[in-house]
Amino acid sequence: MTAEPAAAEAGRDFIRDIVQADLDSHKYTRIVTRFPPEPNGYLHIGHAKSIALNFGIAEEFAGRCHLRFDDTNPTKEEQEYIDSIQADVKWLGYDWGTDLFYASDYFERLYGWAEDLIRAGHAYVDDQSQHDIRASRGTLTEPGKNSPFRERSVDENLDLFRRMKAGEFPNGARVLRAKIDMSSGNINLRDPVLYRILHATHPRTGDKWSIYPSYDYAHGQSDAIEGITHSICTLEFEDHRPLYDWLLDKLPVPSHPHQYEFARLNLTYTLLSKRVLTELVRGGHVAGWDDPRMPTIAGLKRRGVPPAAIREFVKRIGVAKANSVVDVGMLEFSIREVLNKSALRRMAVLRPLKVVIENYPEGQVEEIEAVNHPDDPAAGTRKIKFGRELYIERDDFMENPPKKFFRLSPGTEVRLRYAYFITCREVVKNATGEVVELRCTYDPATKGGNAPDGRKVKATMHWLSAPHSVPAEIRLYNQLFVKPTPDAANFSADLNPQSLEILSDARVEPAIAEANSPDVMQFERQGYFVRDPDSTPDKPVFNRTIGLRDTFAKEVGGKG
């Protein structure tokens, strides 16, 4: 599926109002934003909100948006993640042009500025262990305690820091900390760590460095180097903003960006914690980062969710200052709305039940005309084979139906979509009592689906010719969690055991099997489906993108 052009965001929000005011006051002549992922995992639907916001603002205000990888932790970062992030951003419909950057591009400048902090008395090398540093940091109600190494001389600090850089000490032996205020009400200002020793191979710089900057140290300075005007972050970084500004104020940076925070995306039945997503993959709970049950962009793409639906969803939820939880039904509504307009209609029988039309001539085959899209005449029509032996959906038959069951049952007449009226005359069962075949008759005068005498039927059912349909595997995906608010600390307890159902004996139209198209189709009366990369010429595989209506919430009602 190729990237679609991103539509401009509609409406206003507080960040766009700030940007407009800054332009009106001539504070900036050109807006520069950035999307700064850490390449330690795949992007998820929450990142899509940030991507759309940063790239959308740049597009709307004739600015530019940088894609910058904050690659400061080589122990968790991989080229696979870098590649996947670039592919996902492009798939969503956004383009950074030539503005692709890495924090590792700035390692030399960041190191030099760290020495500047030491010379000015604003940073020191601490020999305490990570445990001791954490223990001495204090709490929200108690101040922290100064490190016994806090008053080292500038010369000693410079010497130790340079030896850290030279690789002289083992991991965890020393860190460089900012010297701010151990009694600050903001714990982030209690002498935060700026550099730690990591003897690890970096995806881009190899083994050149033995020390790496912290995210808090690298982030703001990278913004300044790139001339970012509006550094847009999620709310969890609000308490980090004083440190962001402190570092910019203390260093000879070329610009002074401003950080703004907005509410991150939280979805019902979904966890977006990178730790949880990583554990889902490593624990084998899902088949990989692109498993269609995952809320990753790669998973949504494999499931058949169009990028336009994700952009529309992000537009609908808006940009707010307060955190809230968005009903996943809003995302599903956006998906259905886009697919209803674009998806061609096809017929597939997911759980086949054989039907033999006894009064249809043996060996005869006719072609029935079917429309490709009911609301788009330009989509044209296709021919479907019809004959004596058919498959219908097993759920469309009941031997002893309740009063409100209007589909096929003994003695009832129904319409076969585009074809004829049929009536069930006999039920054939196997030795265990399972229904394996229906014997029916058809009315030749009802071709096209209407009776000349005007009689009505209460059900229209999809079907396929038994000898002309193609076997296929269908994967039915449901929500990964059974609770609207799953517990991130014990997520495995909330996993949905019915999140994936595989139907290995489904049947599809030849037009579906032969198309080999990445486009989503609507299987009539079933939902929207897309071909999976696991498909082979002998056995096509299709993923259910989404049903025609929400049944999952009803099925798990009361369990949350």
C-alpha positions in Angstrom: 0.0 0.0 0.0 1.5 3.3 -1.0 1.7 6.3 1.2 -1.2 8.7 0.8 -0.8 12.5 0.9 -1.5 13.8 4.3 -4.6 16.0 4.5 -4.2 19.3 6.4 -5.5 19.1 9.9 -8.9 20.8 10.3 -9.8 23.1 13.2 -7.7 24.7 15.9 -6.1 23.8 19.2 -4.1 25.5 21.8 -0.7 24.6 20.2 -1.8 25.8 16.8 -3.0 29.0 18.5 0.4 29.5 20.0 2.1 28.9 16.7 -0.1 31.4 15.0 0.5 34.0 17.7 4.2 33.5 17.4 4.1 34.1 13.7 1.8 37.1 14.0 4.2 38.7 16.6 7.1 37.9 14.3 8.8 35.9 17.1 9.6 33.4 14.3 9.6 33.8 10.6 9.4 30.1 9.9 8.1 27.3 12.1 10.3 24.3 12.7 8.9 21.2 14.6 10.3 17.7 15.0 9.2 14.2 15.7 11.9 12.7 17.9 11.4 8.9 18.4 13.8 6.7 20.3 14.7 3.8 18.1 14.1 1.2 20.7 10.8 -0.3 19.4 8.2 0.1 16.8 5.9 3.1 16.6 2.3 2.8 17.9 -1.0 4.5 17.4 -0.1 7.0 20.1 2.9 8.1 18.1 0.6 8.7 15.1 -1.0 11.5 17.1 2.4 13.2 17.7 3.4 12.6 14.0 0.2 14.1 12.7 0.6 17.1 15.1 4.2 17.9 14.3 4.1 17.3 10.6 0.6 18.8 10.3 1.7 22.1 12.0 4.7 22.3 9.7 2.5 21.7 6.7 -0.2 24.1 7.7 2.1 27.0 8.6 4.5 26.5 5.7 7.3 25.4 8.0 9.2 22.1 8.2 9.3 19.1 10.4 12.4 17.2 11.2 12.5 13.4 11.8 15.2 13.0 14.5 16.2 9.8 16.2 17.1 10.3 19.8 19.6 7.4 19.7 21.3 7.8 23.0 21.0 4.3 24.4 22.8 1.7 22.3 21.8 -1.2 24.5 18.2 -0.9 23.4 18.4 0.5 19.9 18.6 -1.4 16.6 18.7 -0.5 12.9 15.5 -2.5 12.5 13.6 0.0 14.6 15.2 3.0 12.7 14.1 1.4 9.4 10.6 0.6 10.6 10.0 4.1 12.0 10.9 5.7 8.7 8.7 3.4 6.8 5.8 4.0 9.2 6.0 7.8 9.0 6.0 7.7 5.2 3.1 5.2 5.2 1.1 7.6 7.3 1.5 10.1 4.5 4.3 12.4 5.9 7.7 13.3 4.5 10.6 14.9 6.2 12.4 15.6 3.0 16.1 16.2 3.7 15.5 16.9 7.4 16.6 13.5 8.8 18.8 13.8 11.9 20.2 11.8 14.8 21.1 12.8 18.3 24.3 10.9 17.6 25.2 13.5 14.9 25.7 15.9 17.8 27.7 13.7 20.3 30.9 15.7 19.9 29.1 19.0 20.5 27.1 17.6 23.4 30.4 16.3 25.0 32.0 19.7 24.5 29.1 21.5 26.2 29.2 19.0 29.1 32.8 20.1 29.7 31.6 23.7 29.6 29.1 22.9 32.4 32.0 21.4 34.4 34.2 24.4 33.9 31.3 26.7 35.0 30.8 24.7 38.1 27.4 23.3 36.9 28.3 19.6 36.6 30.4 17.1 38.5 31.4 13.4 38.3 29.7 11.2 40.9 31.1 7.9 42.0 28.0 6.7 43.8 26.2 3.6 42.5 22.9 3.9 40.7 21.2 2.6 43.8 22.8 5.2 46.1 22.0 8.0 43.7 18.3 6.9 43.6 18.2 6.5 47.4 19.7 10.0 48.0 17.4 11.8 45.6 14.6 12.1 48.2 10.9 12.0 47.7 8.1 14.3 46.8 7.9 15.4 50.4 11.6 15.0 51.5 14.6 16.8 49.9 17.5 14.9 48.5 21.0 14.7 50.0 24.1 16.1 48.4 26.5 13.5 46.9 29.8 13.2 48.8 31.5 13.9 45.5 29.4 17.1 44.7 32.2 19.5 45.7 35.0 18.0 43.6 37.2 20.6 41.9 36.7 21.6 38.3 40.1 20.0 37.4 39.3 16.7 39.1 35.9 16.6 37.4 37.4 17.3 34.0 40.0 14.7 34.4 37.5 12.0 35.5 35.1 12.9 32.8 37.7 12.7 30.1 38.8 9.3 31.5 35.2 8.2 31.4 35.1 9.2 27.7 38.4 7.3 27.1 36.8 4.1 28.4 38.9 3.8 31.5 36.1 2.8 33.8 33.5 0.0 33.8 29.8 0.5 33.4 28.1 2.1 36.4 31.4 3.2 38.0 30.7 6.9 37.5 28.2 9.3 36.0 28.2 13.0 35.2 25.5 14.9 37.0 24.3 18.5 36.7 24.7 20.5 39.9 21.4 22.2 40.4 19.5 21.8 43.7 19.0 18.6 45.7 16.2 20.3 47.7 14.2 21.4 44.7 10.5 20.6 44.7 11.0 19.2 41.2 12.8 15.9 41.5 14.1 16.3 37.9 16.2 19.2 39.1 17.9 17.2 41.9 21.2 16.9 40.2 20.1 14.8 37.2 22.4 12.4 35.4 23.8 13.9 32.2 26.2 11.1 31.1 26.6 7.5 32.0 29.2 4.9 31.1 28.0 2.4 28.5 30.5 0.0 26.8 28.1 -0.9 24.0 28.2 -0.8 20.2 26.1 2.0 18.8 24.1 1.4 15.6 25.7 4.5 13.9 28.9 5.4 15.9 30.1 1.9 16.6 32.5 1.7 19.4 33.7 5.3 19.3 32.0 6.3 22.5 32.1 4.8 26.0 29.8 7.4 27.5 26.4 8.4 26.3 24.2 11.4 27.1 20.9 11.0 28.9 17.7 11.7 27.0 17.1 14.9 29.0 20.5 16.2 28.2 20.6 15.4 24.5 17.0 16.3 23.7 16.9 20.0 24.3 20.4 20.6 22.9 19.5 18.7 19.8 16.4 20.9 19.4 18.6 24.0 19.8 21.1 22.8 17.2 18.4 22.2 14.7 16.6 25.5 15.3 13.4 23.9 16.5 10.9 26.6 17.3 8.2 24.5 19.0 9.3 21.4 20.9 6.0 19.5 21.3 6.0 16.7 23.9 3.4 14.7 25.7 2.4 15.6 29.3 4.8 13.3 31.1 7.6 15.7 30.0 6.0 18.7 31.6 8.0 18.3 34.8 11.1 18.0 32.7 10.6 21.4 31.1 12.5 23.3 33.9 15.5 21.1 33.3 15.1 21.6 29.5 15.2 25.3 30.0 18.0 25.2 32.7 20.4 23.4 30.3 19.6 25.8 27.4 20.2 28.8 29.7 23.5 27.5 30.9 25.0 26.4 27.5 26.1 28.4 24.4 23.4 26.9 22.2 22.6 28.5 18.9 18.9 28.9 19.7 16.4 28.6 22.6 13.4 26.4 21.7 10.3 26.3 23.9 8.7 23.1 25.0 5.0 22.6 24.9 3.1 19.6 26.3 -0.1 18.0 25.1 -2.1 15.0 26.3 -0.9 11.6 25.1 -3.3 9.2 23.5 -4.9 6.5 25.7 -7.3 4.0 24.2 -9.7 1.6 25.8 -8.8 -2.1 25.4 -5.2 -1.0 24.6 -1.9 -0.6 26.2 0.7 1.6 24.6 3.5 1.2 27.1 6.7 0.4 25.1 7.7 -2.0 27.9 4.4 -3.9 27.6 4.6 -4.0 23.8 8.1 -5.3 24.0 7.1 -8.0 26.5 4.1 -9.0 24.3 6.5 -9.7 21.5 9.3 -11.3 23.5 6.9 -13.4 25.5 5.3 -14.9 22.4 1.9 -13.5 23.3 1.7 -12.1 19.7 3.5 -13.1 16.5 5.7 -10.0 16.3 5.7 -6.2 16.2 3.5 -6.3 13.2 1.0 -8.8 14.6 -2.5 -7.3 13.6 -3.6 -7.4 17.2 -0.8 -5.0 18.2 -1.5 -1.2 18.3 1.7 -0.6 16.4 1.6 1.2 13.1 3.1 -1.9 11.5 0.3 -4.0 13.1 -2.4 -1.7 12.0 -1.0 -1.6 8.5 -0.9 -5.4 8.3 -4.4 -5.6 9.6 -5.5 -3.4 6.7 -6.2 -0.2 8.5 -5.8 2.6 5.9 -3.5 5.5 6.9 -6.3 7.9 6.0 -8.4 6.4 8.8 -5.6 6.9 11.4 -5.2 10.5 10.3 -9.0 11.1 10.5 -9.1 9.5 13.9 -6.3 11.7 15.2 -8.1 14.7 13.8 -11.3 13.7 15.6 -9.8 13.3 19.0 -8.1 16.7 18.8 -5.2 18.1 20.9 -5.9 18.8 24.6 -4.0 19.7 27.7 -5.5 17.1 30.0 -5.1 13.3 29.8 -8.2 11.3 29.0 -9.1 7.9 27.6 -10.5 7.6 24.1 -13.0 4.9 23.3 -11.5 2.5 20.8 -14.9 2.6 19.1 -13.9 6.1 17.7 -10.9 4.6 16.0 -13.1 1.8 14.6 -15.7 4.3 13.4 -13.0 6.1 11.4 -11.7 2.9 9.9 -15.2 1.8 8.8 -16.0 5.3 7.4 -12.9 5.3 5.2 -13.2 1.6 4.1 -17.0 1.9 3.4 -16.2 4.4 0.7 -13.1 2.7 -0.8 -13.4 -1.1 -0.4 -14.7 -3.1 -3.2 -17.4 -5.7 -2.3 -16.8 -9.4 -2.6 -18.3 -12.6 -1.3 -16.6 -15.1 1.0 -18.0 -17.9 3.1 -16.1 -18.2 6.3 -17.7 -21.3 7.8 -19.0 -23.2 4.8 -22.2 -25.4 4.8 -22.9 -27.2 1.6 -26.2 -26.6 -0.3 -27.4 -28.8 -3.1 -30.2 -27.3 -5.3 -32.0 -30.5 -6.3 -34.0 -29.0 -9.2 -31.1 -27.2 -10.7 -29.8 -29.1 -13.8 -26.6 -31.2 -13.1 -23.6 -29.9 -14.9 -25.1 -26.5 -15.7 -23.3 -23.3 -14.7 -24.4 -19.8 -15.2 -22.9 -16.4 -14.5 -24.5 -14.0 -12.1 -23.7 -10.3 -12.3 -22.7 -8.6 -9.1 -21.8 -5.0 -8.4 -18.4 -4.1 -7.1 -19.5 -1.1 -5.0 -23.2 -0.1 -4.4 -22.4 3.6 -4.1 -19.9 3.8 -6.9 -21.2 2.9 -10.4 -17.8 3.5 -11.9 -16.5 0.5 -9.9 -18.4 -1.7 -12.4 -19.6 -5.2 -12.0 -18.2 -8.7 -12.0 -19.4 -12.2 -12.9 -19.9 -14.9 -10.3 -20.5 -18.6 -11.2 -23.7 -20.2 -10.0 -24.5 -23.9 -10.1 -26.2 -26.8 -8.4 -23.8 -27.1 -5.5 -23.2 -24.0 -3.3 -21.7 -23.0 0.0 -23.6 -20.8 2.5 -22.5 -19.5 5.9 -23.2 -22.1 8.6 -24.5 -19.4 10.9 -27.2 -18.7 8.2 -29.0 -22.0 8.9 -30.8 -23.3 12.0 -32.7 -26.5 12.1 -34.9 -25.4 15.0 -34.8 -21.6 14.8 -36.1 -19.2 17.4 -39.0 -16.9 16.4 -36.9 -13.9 15.2 -34.5 -16.0 13.1 -35.3 -15.0 9.4 -32.5 -16.8 7.6 -32.6 -20.4 6.2 -34.4 -23.2 8.1 -36.4 -26.2 7.0 -39.4 -25.0 4.9 -38.3 -21.3 4.7 -37.5 -19.4 1.6 -34.6 -16.9 1.4 -32.9 -14.8 -1.3 -29.4 -15.7 -2.5 -27.6 -12.4 -3.2 -27.8 -11.4 -6.9 -29.2 -14.9 -7.7 -32.5 -16.8 -6.8 -34.9 -17.6 -4.1 -34.2 -21.0 -2.5 -36.2 -23.1 -0.1 -34.7 -25.7 2.3 -36.4 -29.1 1.9 -34.1 -31.6 3.7 -31.3 -31.6 6.3 -28.5 -34.1 5.9 -26.5 -35.1 9.0 -23.4 -37.2 9.6 -23.1 -40.1 12.1 -22.5 -37.7 15.0 -25.6 -35.7 14.2 -23.8 -32.6 12.7 -25.6 -30.9 9.8 -23.3 -31.4 6.8 -25.6 -30.6 3.8 -28.9 -28.9 2.9 -31.1 -30.1 0.1 -32.9 -27.2 -1.4 -35.0 -26.1 -4.4 -34.8 -22.9 -6.3 -37.4 -20.8 -8.2 -36.0 -20.1 -11.7 -38.4 -17.1 -12.1 -36.6 -15.2 -9.3 -33.3 -14.7 -11.1 -31.8 -11.4 -10.0 -33.4 -11.7 -6.6 -37.0 -10.6 -7.1 -40.2 -12.7 -7.5 -42.5 -11.9 -10.4 -45.5 -12.5 -8.2 -44.2 -9.9 -5.7 -43.8 -12.2 -2.8 -41.2 -11.1 -0.2 -38.5 -12.9 1.7 -37.1 -11.7 5.0 -33.4 -12.6 4.4 -30.7 -12.1 1.8 -27.7 -14.4 2.1 -24.3 -14.5 0.5 -23.1 -17.7 -1.1 -20.4 -19.2 -3.4 -20.4 -21.9 -6.0 -18.8 -25.0 -4.4 -16.7 -26.1 -7.5 -15.7 -22.5 -8.4 -14.8 -21.0 -5.0 -11.2 -21.0 -3.7 -10.1 -22.4 -0.3 -8.6 -19.7 2.0 -7.5 -19.1 5.5 -9.2 -16.4 7.4 -7.8 -14.8 10.5 -10.4 -13.1 12.7 -8.8 -10.5 15.0 -10.5 -9.1 18.1 -9.2 -6.8 20.9 -6.0 -8.1 22.5 -7.4 -7.4 26.0 -10.7 -8.2 27.6 -10.8 -5.2 29.9 -11.4 -1.6 28.8 -8.6 -0.6 31.1 -6.1 -3.4 31.2 -3.5 -3.5 34.0 -0.1 -2.7 32.6 1.6 -4.2 35.7 -0.1 -7.6 35.1 -1.1 -7.3 31.5 -1.0 -11.1 30.8 -4.0 -11.6 33.2 -6.1 -9.4 31.0 -5.2 -10.9 27.6 -8.2 -12.0 25.5 -8.0 -15.7 24.8 -10.2 -15.1 21.8 -8.1 -12.3 20.3 -7.4 -14.5 17.2 -9.5 -17.2 15.6 -8.2 -18.9 12.5 -10.6 -20.4 10.0 -8.7 -22.8 7.8 -11.6 -24.0 5.6 -13.1 -20.8 4.4 -14.0 -20.2 0.7 -13.6 -17.0 -1.3 -14.5 -15.8 -4.8 -11.9 -16.5 -7.5 -11.8 -12.7 -8.0 -10.5 -12.4 -4.4 -7.9 -15.1 -4.7 -6.6 -14.0 -8.1 -6.3 -10.3 -7.4 -3.3 -10.5 -5.2 -4.1 -6.9 -4.2 -3.0 -5.1 -1.0 -6.3 -3.2 -1.0 -8.9 -3.9 1.7 -12.1 -5.6 0.5 -15.5 -5.8 2.1 -16.6 -9.4 2.4 -20.4 -8.9 2.2 -22.2 -9.3 5.5 -18.8 -10.2 7.2 -16.6 -7.1 7.4 -13.4 -5.7 5.9 -10.5 -8.0 5.0 -7.0 -7.7 3.6 -4.6 -10.1 2.1 -1.8 -11.1 4.6 1.8 -11.4 3.6 1.6 -15.1 4.7 -0.5 -15.8 1.6 0.7 -18.2 -1.0 -0.6 -18.9 -4.5 -2.0 -22.2 -3.2 -3.6 -20.9 0.0 -4.5 -17.2 0.3 -4.7 -15.8 3.8 -6.9 -12.8 4.7 -7.0 -10.8 7.9 -10.2 -9.2 9.2 -9.5 -5.5 9.5 -12.8 -4.8 11.2 -16.3 -6.1 11.3 -19.2 -4.2 9.8 -20.4 -3.4 13.3 -19.0 -3.6 16.8 -19.8 -7.0 18.4 -16.8 -7.3 20.7 -18.0 -4.8 23.3 -21.3 -6.7 23.6 -19.5 -10.1 23.9 -17.2 -8.9 26.8 -19.8 -6.7 28.4 -19.6 -6.9 32.2 -16.2 -8.5 32.2 -14.4 -5.2 32.7 
